[in-house]
């Protein structure tokens, strides 16, 4: 089927250069458009195959409660702790430990590592990137192991510190209570309204305020210890023995496909604009006299 060409007729009866529609222009230049696009896509595929690759590896850490209870509160508590440990995994203590395990500078390791939970569950996922599959797997494993080690170390330190802090507070509280008893007895022996009674009342009020403050501080410490105890009742373990590794880039087929589509669009627009410029430039030149009607 031959494409129909529209022609413009000048006032003097001379037929001008035929005007092609967009579809007709594309049809005429189809072989050039497709040929150039295929060449560009092939070049993109060839170049990408020689580019250095980037690999990503994932290692999972399971956060579980040591409690025998399996209520929804215990499950939700483990999920919340997993989120906290995911945030803890990118802190300096964990990254420093992982850096010593891999020999990779801490800044580089932190920049190539992403830690998050899996769909808000009690699984912490460590994703590490590197120039080879082996190196990416090594980094992911190191960060996961460092997370487990540093979390256990933190629990141990917290367990050892609480009793000492409680003992200091208990000693201070005992002394403050003894002061209250002594000042109360001294105030009872003083003459009402005397300077001794006024001074004793002031000291007694101060001692009672100190007892109250130390008591409140002890309660807060016990509550914090209870929360830390919940943390100490948690176990972290690495789930993946061998991290799952995938090639992130380059992807020759993807790059070639994108290059092909982009080239087709660009070459089509170039062909249309070029033909329209040529048509406008040649539009005033007569081709043949108009047939007598």
C-alpha positions in Angstrom: 0.0 0.0 0.0 1.6 3.3 -1.0 1.3 6.1 1.6 -1.0 8.9 0.4 0.9 12.2 0.1 -0.8 15.5 0.7 0.3 18.4 -1.6 0.0 22.1 -1.2 -1.3 24.2 -4.1 0.0 27.8 -4.5 -2.3 30.6 -5.6 -0.8 30.5 -9.1 -1.8 26.9 -9.7 1.6 25.4 -9.1 1.9 22.3 -6.9 4.4 22.8 -4.0 6.5 20.1 -2.3 4.2 17.3 -0.9 3.7 17.5 2.9 4.2 14.3 4.8 2.3 13.3 7.9 4.2 12.2 11.0 3.2 8.5 10.3 4.5 8.8 6.7 7.8 10.3 7.9 8.3 7.5 10.4 7.4 4.9 7.8 9.9 6.2 5.3 12.7 6.4 7.8 11.9 3.1 9.6 15.0 1.2 8.6 17.3 4.0 9.6 15.5 4.5 13.0 15.5 0.8 13.9 19.1 0.3 12.6 20.6 3.1 14.6 18.6 2.1 17.7 19.8 -1.5 17.5 23.4 -0.4 17.1 23.2 1.9 20.2 21.6 -0.9 22.2 24.2 -3.4 21.1 27.0 -0.9 22.1 25.3 -0.4 25.5 25.2 -4.2 26.1 28.8 -4.6 25.0 30.1 -1.8 27.2 28.2 -2.9 30.3 29.6 -6.4 30.1 33.1 -4.9 30.7 32.1 -2.6 33.6 33.1 -3.7 37.1 30.3 -5.4 38.9 28.6 -4.6 42.2 27.2 -7.4 44.3 24.9 -7.3 47.3 24.7 -9.9 50.1 22.1 -10.3 52.8 22.5 -11.9 56.2 19.6 -12.2 58.7 19.7 -12.1 62.5 16.9 -13.5 64.5 15.8 -11.7 67.7 13.9 -14.0 70.1 12.8 -13.8 73.7 14.1 -16.3 76.2 10.8 -16.3 78.0 8.6 -19.4 77.8 5.5 -17.2 77.2 4.3 -16.9 73.7 1.7 -14.2 74.1 1.1 -11.4 71.6 2.9 -9.0 74.0 6.0 -11.1 73.9 5.9 -11.3 70.1 5.4 -7.6 69.8 8.1 -6.9 72.3 10.6 -9.0 70.2 9.6 -7.1 67.1 10.1 -3.8 68.8 13.5 -5.0 70.1 14.5 -6.1 66.5 13.9 -2.5 65.3 16.1 -1.2 68.1 18.9 -3.7 67.3 18.6 -2.7 63.6 19.4 0.9 64.6 22.1 -0.3 67.0 23.8 -2.3 64.1 24.9 0.9 62.3 26.5 2.5 65.4 30.2 2.8 66.0 30.7 -0.2 68.4 29.2 -2.6 65.9 30.9 -1.1 62.8 34.2 -1.0 64.6 33.9 -4.7 65.5 32.8 -5.6 61.9 35.7 -3.5 60.5 38.2 -5.5 62.5 36.7 -8.7 61.3 36.8 -7.8 57.6 39.8 -5.5 57.4 37.6 -2.9 55.6 37.8 0.7 56.9 34.8 1.5 59.2 33.7 4.5 57.0 33.7 2.4 53.8 31.9 -0.5 55.6 29.2 1.7 57.0 28.7 3.4 53.7 28.1 0.1 51.9 25.9 -1.5 54.6 22.1 -1.1 55.1 20.4 -2.7 58.2 16.6 -2.9 58.6 13.9 -5.3 59.8 12.1 -7.7 57.5 8.5 -6.4 57.3 8.4 -5.3 60.9 9.2 -8.8 62.2 11.8 -10.0 64.7 14.3 -10.5 61.9 17.1 -8.0 61.4 18.5 -8.0 57.8 22.0 -6.8 57.1 22.6 -5.9 53.4 26.2 -5.2 52.3 27.6 -4.3 48.9 31.0 -4.9 47.4 32.8 -5.4 44.1 32.6 -9.2 44.3 30.2 -11.7 45.6 32.7 -13.1 48.1 33.5 -9.7 49.6 29.8 -8.7 49.8 29.1 -12.0 51.7 32.1 -11.5 54.0 30.9 -8.0 54.9 27.3 -9.0 55.6 28.4 -11.9 57.7 30.9 -9.7 59.7 28.3 -7.1 60.5 25.7 -9.7 61.5 28.3 -11.4 63.8 29.4 -8.1 65.2 25.8 -7.2 66.0 25.2 -10.4 67.9 28.5 -10.0 69.8 28.1 -6.4 70.7 24.4 -6.9 71.8 25.5 -9.7 74.1 28.3 -7.6 75.5 25.9 -4.7 76.1 23.5 -7.0 78.0 26.4 -8.4 80.2 27.6 -4.9 81.0 24.1 -3.8 82.0 23.6 -6.8 84.2 26.9 -6.2 86.0 26.3 -2.4 86.5 22.8 -2.5 88.1 23.6 -4.1 91.5 26.5 -1.7 92.1 24.3 1.3 91.4 21.6 0.0 93.6 24.1 -0.5 96.5 25.4 3.1 96.2 21.8 4.4 96.3 20.9 2.1 99.2 23.9 3.4 101.3 23.0 7.0 100.6 19.3 6.3 101.5 20.3 4.6 104.7 22.4 7.6 105.7 19.6 10.1 104.8 17.1 8.1 106.9 19.4 8.1 109.9 19.8 11.9 109.6 16.0 12.2 109.6 15.8 10.1 112.8 18.6 12.1 114.5 17.3 15.5 113.5 13.7 14.6 114.6 15.1 13.6 118.1 17.1 16.8 118.3 14.1 18.9 117.3 12.0 17.3 120.0 14.5 18.3 122.7 14.7 21.9 121.5 12.5 24.7 122.9 9.7 25.7 120.6 10.5 29.0 118.8 14.1 29.0 119.7 16.9 29.5 117.2 17.9 25.8 117.7 14.4 24.7 116.9 14.3 26.8 113.7 17.7 25.5 112.5 16.7 22.0 113.4 13.4 22.3 111.4 15.3 23.5 108.3 17.8 20.6 108.5 15.1 18.1 109.0 13.2 19.4 106.0 16.3 19.1 103.9 17.0 15.5 105.1 13.4 14.5 104.4 13.7 16.0 100.8 16.9 14.0 100.3 15.2 10.8 101.4 12.4 11.5 99.0 14.8 12.2 96.1 16.9 9.1 96.7 13.8 7.0 97.0 12.5 8.2 93.6 15.9 7.7 92.0 16.0 4.2 93.3 12.5 3.5 91.8 13.6 4.8 88.5 16.8 2.7 88.5 14.7 -0.4 89.4 12.4 0.3 86.5 15.3 0.8 84.1 16.8 -2.4 85.4 13.6 -4.2 84.7 13.7 -2.9 81.1 17.3 -4.0 80.8 16.3 -7.3 82.2 13.8 -7.6 79.4 16.7 -7.0 77.0 18.9 -9.6 78.8 16.0 -12.0 78.3 16.6 -11.7 74.5 18.7 -13.9 72.3 20.3 -12.9 69.0 21.4 -15.5 66.5 22.5 -15.4 62.9 20.0 -17.2 60.6 21.9 -17.4 57.4 25.0 -19.6 57.3 25.9 -18.4 53.8 24.5 -15.0 52.8 22.3 -14.7 49.7 24.3 -12.8 47.1 23.0 -11.1 43.9 24.6 -9.0 41.2 23.2 -5.5 41.5 25.0 -3.9 38.5 25.8 -3.8 35.7 22.8 -5.5 34.0 23.6 -5.7 30.3 20.2 -6.8 29.2 18.4 -4.1 31.2 20.8 -1.4 29.9 20.4 -2.6 26.3 16.6 -2.6 26.6 16.6 1.0 28.0 19.1 2.1 25.3 16.9 0.6 22.6 13.7 2.3 23.7 15.4 5.6 24.3 17.2 5.4 20.9 13.9 4.6 19.1 12.2 7.6 20.6 15.1 10.0 19.9 15.7 8.8 16.4 12.0 9.1 15.6 11.9 12.7 16.8 15.0 13.5 14.8 13.6 12.0 11.7 10.3 13.9 12.0 12.0 17.2 12.8 14.6 16.8 10.0 11.9 16.0 7.4 9.8 18.9 8.4 12.7 21.3 8.2 13.6 20.0 4.7 9.9 20.2 3.6 9.7 23.9 4.8 12.9 24.7 3.0 11.8 23.2 -0.3 8.1 24.2 0.0 8.4 27.2 -2.4 9.9 25.4 -5.3 7.4 24.3 -8.1 7.3 20.7 -9.1 4.8 20.5 -11.9 1.9 22.6 -13.4 -1.6 21.9 -12.0 -3.9 19.9 -14.2 -6.6 21.9 -15.9 -9.9 21.3 -14.3 
